[in-house]
Amino acid sequence: MKEFLLDYYIWLKAFHLIAVIAWMAGMLYLPRLFVYHCQTAPGSEGSDRFKVMERKLLKGIINPSMGAVWLLGLTLAWITEAYTQPWFQLKFLLVFILSGFHGFLSARVKDFAADRNSLSERFYRIINEVPAVIMVAVVLLAVVKPFG
């Protein structure tokens, strides 16, 4: 099986990168939607519009792309044995943290949907940077492989 998958390595890697791009696009956009959602009154037409946008972004793009990132990434790590490398282990930890952040954002979507958001616009502006910082570190680790 491993040899069969190795024949498709370049395709797996390409689809992994496509999934990463989609996941990161959503992870960068969702907190920005929360910033704007904070500026609307609960129950208003604007608030309802943001609820739809947030739900569709999470369910239609962020969740499926994260699943693809994990499936393809773990497959690539297995067939290349990258999991034995320190750079990959740190990358894995950062992706795990980013996945936890994904869960945090998912809970916020539910809070906004129920009109019970308790966090400020300023908070969402600050946390909007979290996925970007993690993404930079992950890309550097994957490309440079500094502890190889």
C-alpha positions, 0 to 999 in steps of 0.5 A: 500500500505504501509503495502504491501511495508513493507513486501518487506522492506529488498528487497527494502533496498538491491536494494537501496544499490546496486543502491547506490554502482553503483551510487557512483562507477560512481560518483567516476570514472567520475571525474577521466576520466576527469583528463585523458581526460584533458591530451588529445588534443581535436579532437584526437583519445584519446579524442574521446575515452574518450567522448565515455567512459564518455557518456556510464558511465553517461547514462548507469550507473550513471543516472539509478542508481541515479534514482533507489537510489531516487525511492527506498530511498524515498520509504524506507523513506516513509514506515519506516517514517524515514523522521521524524528523524533528521539524515535522514533529514541531510542524505537527504540534503547530497544526494540532494547535491550529486545529484546537483554534479551529474548534475554538472558532467553531464554538464562537459560530455557535455562540453567535448563532444563539445570540450569546457572544460575550467576546469583544470586537477587539478580542476578535481583531487580536485573535485574527492574527493567530492562524497567520502566525502559525501558518508562517511557522508551519510553512517555514518548517515544511520548506526549510526543514531546519532540524533535519 
